[in-house]
Amino acid sequence: MTTRNETRLERGKRQLARIDGEGGQRVIEALADIAPDFATYLLEFPFGDIYSRPGLPLRDRELATISALAAMGNAEPQLKVHIQAGLNTGLSRQEIVETLMHISVYAGFPAALNGLFAAKEVFAAAEPS
């Protein structure tokens, strides 16, 4: 939901908090001393504009994001963040695993395998100690 006077930046911060809780804020803070403008762009465009669009629920956006990141094969840190975000937005572990298996047809077995190992790490970290 977008409020009338909400800026792209405010909307992006709100969406990122819904998706990633405090994790997203840590990324923004980590960029503060090297590229604060990039942190703003990250909040405004992907989260303030794209993730805030109507027509696709956040859980489905995360499923698409997990698929794309896994298929890229070179974005493991971001993939792990979005696997956790998928769990945060209502995806089940089974849905994530099936999606990663599915990409093997289009992105290859190495991409699917690496994605499954990333998911395994995220799932293990989420287990109660």
Secondary structure as GFF3:
##gff-version 3
##sequence-region A 1 129
A	DSSP	alpha_helix	8	20	.	.	.	ID=ss1
A	DSSP	alpha_helix	23	31	.	.	.	ID=ss2
A	DSSP	alpha_helix	36	42	.	.	.	ID=ss3
A	DSSP	pi_helix	43	50	.	.	.	ID=ss4
A	DSSP	alpha_helix	58	72	.	.	.	ID=ss5
A	DSSP	alpha_helix	76	88	.	.	.	ID=ss6
A	DSSP	alpha_helix	93	102	.	.	.	ID=ss7
A	DSSP	alpha_helix	104	107	.	.	.	ID=ss8
A	DSSP	alpha_helix	109	126	.	.	.	ID=ss9
###
